[in-house]
Amino acid sequence: MASILVVNDIPGTGQVAGLTNLAVLNAAGYEVTLLPTVYLTHHTGRWPVYRESLDAAFSASLMAWRQVKFQAIVTGYFGNASQIHQFVNWYKHYQSDTFLVVDPIMGDRGQLYTGLDQNYVAAMQELVDLADYALPNLTEAYLLAGLDAELVKTQEDKQALETLANLESKQKSWVITGIEVDSQIGVAFGSSQEAWTQRQNRHLFGTGDFFTSCFLACQVSGLSLEATCQWCVDLVGRAVENQELNQAIGRQELYYQPYLPFISKTLRKEDSLWIKQEQPFTVA
């Protein structure tokens, strides 16, 4: 059984962030270790939130796990730049050949999240350079590339993608998420590949966490990048659509829980010999 390390924040209420990572990766059949970075009373889309960086526990955990070897690591939100620097040093010394997926959570809609600064961006750039895959949204991609993220507010998403594609620093390992074009939303990856699903008229917190979790599970299972991206986009799209149609689901977070049995059945290696053959995906 693959051992996966999740580095992310933990909310007291609301099934997002590290809680989503744990749920999806456990459903996919992996042994999951959690390294919490920040405790939040709830996700930041709700009422005023209490936030506390878990710096002492974070540092102690990295020290304790110097001899532990993980098969894969996924990172999300860090409490501060110092945590990122500590993780980068630990990764270089003890996990340098471990498969690493980075969700560089730090901004959206053309601006950094509250409390983050350019020191955080610089630290995240260093971490992304180590990643096998990074999953930024357009704002985060602009920040990582050293561009003015404010431009994302005025550019069409397709135009922003073209700007990134023309940069020599644009990494082939980036999967740019949350791209909106007409009635569709999707991701861009590789040199010119894309995956799309129907866009719904509703914003739900945690869709990125769900996508990242599914992305890592698919990659560890051995799927190609193209198959991974299309399967994950399809699954997220189906979950959002179901929540849009079912008005009884009165919550701000993505209600992904009904899809955990499907993830378990599809991605658990003992149940999915077809994965090795990369047969087409279908979402029930």
N, C-alpha and C positions, 0 to 999 in steps of 0.2 A: 504494500500500500504506500502510495506516494505521501511524503511529508511536506506540507506547505506552510510557510510562515506568512501570516497576515499582519501588516503594519498599518494601523489605521486608528481613527478616533472611535469612541464608543459612546452612543447616546443612552441616557437612562430610559427614555421612551421614544418610540418611533423606530420602525424597522428599516434603518438606513446604515450607511457607512460600514464599520466593522461587523455589525450584526448581520448585514446582508451578505458580506463576504463569507462569514462562518456558515450561514444557512445554505448557501448555494454550494460551496465547496464540500461541506459535509454530505449534502445530498448527492453530489457527484462521486462520493466514495473515497474522499481523501482524508488523511489524518491532518488536522489543522491545529497549528499553534498560533496563539494571538499575542501580539506585542502592541498594547494600547498606547497611543501617543497623547491623547487628550480625553478627558471626561466631559461630556456635555449633558445637561439635564434633558435636552431634547434637541432635535435638529434646528438649525438656525432659521428655518422658514416659519417657525411658530413665534410665540410671544418671547419677550426678553429671556435670554438663555444664560445660565450659569456655566462657566467654562473654567477648567483647571488643567493645565499641562501636567502630565505625569512624568516629569523629568527624572526624578530619583528612581522610580520603578523602571523607566525606560533604560536608563544607564545600567542599572543593576542586571536587568534581563540580558542585555547585550554581553555583559561580562560573564554571566552564567552560561550563556549559550555559545561560548567560543569553540567548544568541541562538538557541538551539534551540527550535523550536516543535513541541510534541507534540499529537497529536489527542486523546489520552486519557491519564489517569494513574490508577493504582490504588495505594493505600498500605495497608500492613499494620502490622507491629510496628516501633516505633522504639526506639532504644537508650536515650533519655532525653528529658525535656521540652525540653531545648535543641535537639535535632534537630528536634522538631516545630515549635518557634518559627522556626527557620531556614527550614524548608520552607514554612511559612505565609507568611513574608515574601517568599520567592522566588516562590511561586505568585502572590501578589497583584501583584507587580511585573512578572512575565514570562510568566505562564500564566493570567491571570485569567479568560479565556474558554475555557479547556481543560476538557473533560468530566472530572470528578473523581469517582471512587468511593473511599470510605474504609471500610476494615474496621478499626474501632477496637479492635484487639486489646489488651486490658488486664485482663481478668478473666473469671471463670466461676464458676458455682455459689455466687453470693453474695459473692465476695471478689475483691480485686485480685490479680493475679499477683505473685509474690515480686519485690521490688525496685522496685515501682512505688508512687507515693504520690499525694496530692491535687494536687501540682503537675503531675504527668503527666496526671491527669484534666482539669484546667483547660486545659492545652495542647491536649488532644484535643478538648475541647468547642469550642475556637476553630477547629480544623481541620474538624470535622464541620459547623460553620456554613457553611463554604465549599463543601461537597460537593454534587454533584448527587444522589448517593445515598450513604447510610451504611448499613452492614450489621452492626449490633450484635446480640449475643445478649441475652438478658433482663438479665443482670447488667450488661453494658456500657450497655444502654439506661437502666437505673436510674441508673447513675453519671453518664451524660451529662445526664439530666434532673434531677440534684441530689437524687435519692431515696436512701434507705438501702438499699444493695444487699443487706444481710443479710436483708431481707424475702423475697428470692427463695428463700432456703433453706426457708422455711415456707409460702409461698404456692403454690397450684397455678398452672401456667403460664397458664391461661386467666384466672385472677384477676389475675395480674401484668399481662397484656395489657390488661385492663379498666382497671387503674390508670393505665397509660400513655396509654390512649385518652382518658381524662378530663382530661389535662393540656393546658393551652393551649400549652405549650412543646413538646409532642410534634410532631415534624416529619413532614410528609406524605412526605418523601423518605426516611424510614427504612424499611428492610426488616429486620424483626426475625427472627433466625434461631434454629434449634435449639429450637423450641417443641414440647413433648411433651404430647400429649393422648391418653389411653388407649393404643391400639396404634399411634398415628400420630405422625409427626414432620414438621414443616414450617416455613413462614415466614408472617409477617403483613406486609401492606403496604397502602399507600393508607389510606383511611378505615376499611375493614372487610373487605378482601380477604385471602384465605389460599390457600396451596397446600400439599398434603399428600402424603406417601408412607408406606408401611408402615415402622414402626420395628423395627429388629433388636436383638437382645440382645447387642450388642457395641459397645464404644467403640473407634473408630479415629482416630488422630491424622491431621490433614490434610484432614478432610472440609470444614471451613470454608474452607480455602485453595482447595480444588477448586471449591466453590460460588462463591466470590468471583471466581475466574478465569473460570469459565463465564459468570457474570453479566455481567462487563465485556465479554467477547467477544460475547455476545448483544446487548447494548446498542449497542456500536459497529457491529454488523451491521444495526441498525435495527429490532430487534424491540420490541414494546410491553412495558411493565413486566409486565403480567399474563402474557403469553406467555413472557417471560424467566424469571420466577419459577417457573412450572409446569414448564418444560423443565429448568431447573437442578435443581429438587427431584426430578424424575423420574430424571434422570441420576445424581445422587448416590445416590438410593435404590437404583437398579439396581446400581451399583458396590458398595455396602455389602452388598446381598443376595447378590451373586455371591461376594463374599469370605467371607460367612457360610456359604454352601453348600459352598464349596471349601475344605475343611480343610487342603489342601496348601499354601495360601497362609499360611504361618506368619510374619506380620509385624504390627507394631503400627500401621503407617501404612496409609492407604487405598491400595489397589492400583488406581489409576485408569488406568494405562498402556494396558490393552487398549481403552480407550474413546477414545484419542487419534485413531485413524483415523476413527472415527465423527464426532468433533468437526470434524476436518479436512474431511470430506466434506460435513457439514451446514452449517458456518459460513463456509467460504471463499466469498467473494462470487462468484468465477468459476464455482463449482459449485452455487450455491444461489439460482437465480432465484426460487424459491418463497418465499424469505424476504420479498421485497417484497410478496408477496400474503398473508403471515402465515397460511400453511396450517398445519394441526394438526401437532404434533410427535409423533414416535414414536421410542422408543429400542429399537434392535435388540437 
